[in-house]
Each structure stands twice: as structure tokens, then as C-alpha cells.
Amino acid sequence: MKLTGDDALVVVPTYNEADNIANFTAALLALPVPGLHVVVVDDESPDGTGKIADGLAAHNDRLHVMHRTGPRGLGRAYIDGFRWALDHGFDRIIQMDADFSHSPDYIPAMLEQANEYDVVVGSRYVPGGGHDREWEAGRVFLSAWANFYARLILRMQVHDATAGFKCWTRKALETIQLDRVRSNGYVFQVEMAYLCQRLKLRVLELPIYFEDRRIGHSKMSIPVKLEAAWRTWQVGWRHRKVK
């Protein structure tokens, strides 16, 4: 795999995304971004997502698949994907969900802004951003509350502290030092955002419209989000001396 300085990588963790993965990776690879690569980080999906991704990768040298066999979890999958990106020489790394809730159409703008910023956040909570209009009021409230809570406890300036759609530069990930990131679930996004602030990285929030997933069901249950609430305190204590 030969890379140029303009090549970027999209890291896509998957667990039971068999119905989405072909269309999603096709949408990414069809973007007007020369040299854009994709790595699917599959957590032994019982529905065969990893096998489907292998079949797709066999016909496209810009699509790669990582099969994780250790402990599962969103945070661990992202960390492994980020390490793969750094090991393979990518300078801009995008993280996003595989269910179309994060639209691939935002990627060109994110990559362009990454020329000026260390981290570009696809943000729901800045002017121009928002949630799917079909969400029930309770779901909108819970999402907004979780974000407000994380920002309040950790005194973060970023408006969307729980955002899962980001573009990182190599410099940002190397400055964070991935070995010190411990969170694995929903709070992983909060921990990464908090480290960005503690380390004074240059962060831009780009407004996005967060669509509901097209196929399947959200994996972010109420118990998962409630667990993240008390783990937010752990993040603050763990990194209180980082600077």
C-alpha cells in the first residue's frame, strides 16, 4: 500500500452491520476524495459483517478489514483502528458509525478543515447542526442531557462532547497518546474530547445533521448512557494532571 501526503483513512467499527456495510463502504469510496481509504474494524459480528467486508475488500485495494478477537467495545475498536492508521502512515483519520447516522457527505469539508485544525468535530450542538426530526422527545432530551452533563462535570468548551464523528490529524492522536485512553463504551467519546481540551489541541466544530440509522437498531441503550454518566467522573480524575 503506497500512500501520499493527501491520503486519509476512515475508521469504521462494526458489530452486526451486515445490512449496512456494503452500501456504506461504497458511499465512502465513491466520495470525490482521491486516496481515501477505509478500514472496517469488526468485533466478531455474529451476523457475518466481517466476512462480507472481506469479500468487498478483495475487490478494492482502498478497503481494509481488521478482525478483532480480544475484548469487544467501541473504545477498544477505535483505538485499534487509530493505531492501524498511524502504523500505516495516514495523516488524517476519520472516525464514524457504519449506519449512515453520520453522513459521508461531510467528509470532504472535514478533511479540508483538518488542514487548519488538529481535530474537526461533526457537531450537533452548534448553529446549523441538529438531530433527526423523527426522534421522540425523550430521546432528544436524553442525548442533550448526556452531552450537557459531560460538559458541565468536565468544564469542557466543546459543544458536542459526545460526538462520534470526528476527523483527527496524526499530530492530534500522537499528542493524546492512545495508551492513556481507558474508556470503552459511550464515554470513550467524552474522554477523547476532554483530552483534546487538556492538551490544548485546536478543535473546530463543524455543524452536522445527525440522521437516525437507516437499518437496524441503535446500540446506545438508556443503561449504557447512564453508566457513561458516572464514568465521566472517572475521566476527570484520571486526567486531572494532563497538560
N, C-alpha and C positions, 0 to 999 in steps of 0.2 A: 504494500500500500504506500504509494508516493503522495505526499501532501505538499501543498503550497501554503504560504503565509495567510491566504484568504480562506482556507478550508475551515469549516465549522462542523460540529457534531451535535446531534440531538440525542439525549439520553432518555429512553422511554422504559420505565419499569412496567412490567406486566404481571398480572395474576388473573387468569380466566378472562382473557380478552380475545378469544378465538373469533368472535363475530366481528370484531373491530380491526384487528391487526393488519389485514391485507389492505383494506381501504385507507387506513390511517397512514401506513408507511408509504403507500402510493401517493397520497396527498403531499407528504413531506418531500419525497424525492422528485415530485413534479414542480416544486417551487422554483421560481426564477433566481436561484441562488447557486451559482457554479461551485462545485466542490462540496456541496452539503452532504454529510454522511449521517447515518442513523445507527445507533446501537440499541437493540431490544434487550433489556435485562430481565430475563424471565425467572420467576421464583417457582419453578417446577409446577406450572399450572396444570391441574388435573384435566382441563378441557383441551389440552393439546396446543395451546398457544405457541409454545416453544418450537414444536415440530413444524407448525405452519410457518413460523418465522424462518426456520432453517430452509424450508422449501423456497421461500421468497428470496432469501439471501443467496441461494445457489445461482440465481439468475441476475443478480445485481451486485457489483463489487463495492457499492456505496452503502449497502445494508449489511450489518453485522449482528450477531446474536451471542449473548452471554447467558449461559445456563448456570444459575446459582444453585448450589446444593447444600449450603450452610443454613444457618438460621434465617427465616424469612423476615420480611419487613420492608416498608417503604424507605426508611432512612438507610438501612444497610444496602439496599439495591442502588440507591442514588450514589452512595459513597463508592461502591464498587464500580459503578458506571463512570463516575468522575475520575477515579484512579485510572481506569482503562483509557479515558480521554487524554489524560496527562501523559501516560506512558506511550501513547501513540502520536504524540506531538501536536494535538489540537490546541489552538489558542483561544477559541471561543466555543463555549459549551452551553447548550440549551437544555433545560430540564422541563418536562411537561408530561401530562397524563395522556394515555392512549385512547381515550374515549370521546375525543372531539370536544370536550368541555373547554379545552384550550385550543383555539383555532390556529392552524398552521399559518394562516394568512398574516398573522402578526410578526412572524419570524424575520422577514426582511428588514422591517423597521427596527426590531430589537438588535439585530446584528449591526445595523448602521449606527445606532446609538452606542453600541459597545466600543466603537472607535474612540469615544469621548469619556465613557464611564466604565467603572470596574464591574458594576452589576446593573442589569436592566431588569426591572420587576414588572411583570404583567399585572397591573393593579386594578382591582375592582372598586377601590375606595378613594379614587381621585376623580376630579371632574372629567366626565366623558366615559368613565368606567361604570360597570354595573353587573347585576345578576340576571339570570334567565327570568323572564317575566311570568313564566308558568310556575315558579316556585311558590309553595304555600307560605303564608305569613310567618308561621312558626319556624320554618327552615331558614328564611331570610333573617329572622331575629337571632336564631342560634348562631349562624355564621358571623353576623355582625358583632354579636356579643363576644364570641370567642376571640375575634380579632381585637376588639376594644380591650378585653381583659388582658391579653398578652401585651398590648402596647402600654397599658396602664401599669402593670406589675413590673415590666422591664424598662419603662420610660423610653420607649422607642419612638423615633421620629417618623419612621416609615409608616405610611397609612395602611398598607396591606401587609401586616406582619405574618399572615398565614398563607401568603401566596405560594402556589406550587408551580407557577410558570415564570421562569427566570432565565436570563442569559448571563453567564459568568465568563469573565476573562480568565486566562491561565493565571495571571497575576493574582486575581482575587482568591482563587482556590488554593494557590500556594501560600498566600498570606494567611488564610484561615487555618491552614494545617489540618487536613482531614482527620488525622489521628485523634484530635481532641474532640471531635463531634461524637456524642454518645447517643443522642436521641434516635429513635427508630420509627415511631409512628407519626401521627399528625403533628406532634410538637417538633419534629425534625425541621419543618419549615421555619418555626419560630426561633429555634436555636441558630440556624444559619443566618437569619435576619439579624439576630442580636449580635452575633459575631461580626457581621458587617459593620454595625454601628460601633462596637467596641474597638475595632481595628481601623476605624475612620476610612473605610472604603467609600469611593464615590458611587452613590446609588441614584439611579433615575427610575421613577415610577411612570410607566407608560400605560395609559388607560386601555383596558380591555373589557369586552363583554363576555362574561362567563356563562357559557351555554350549558344547559343540563345535558348529561350524557345521552347520546342518541340511542344506544342499545345497552341492555343490562341494567344493573342497579348500582347505586353509589355504595362504596365500601366504607364511607365515613358515617358510622352509626353514632347515635347520641352517647352511648357509653364510651366510645373511642374519644369523642370530643371532650367529655367530662374528665377522662383520665388525663388528657392533654392539659387541662386547666391546672391540676396540681403539679404536673411535671414542669410547668412553666417556672414555678418557684425553684425547682432544681437547676434549671438552665441559668437563672440569675445567680444562684450561689456558686455553681460550678465555674462560671466565667467572670466572677466579680473582680479578679485581678488581671484579666486580659487587657492589654493595651499595646 
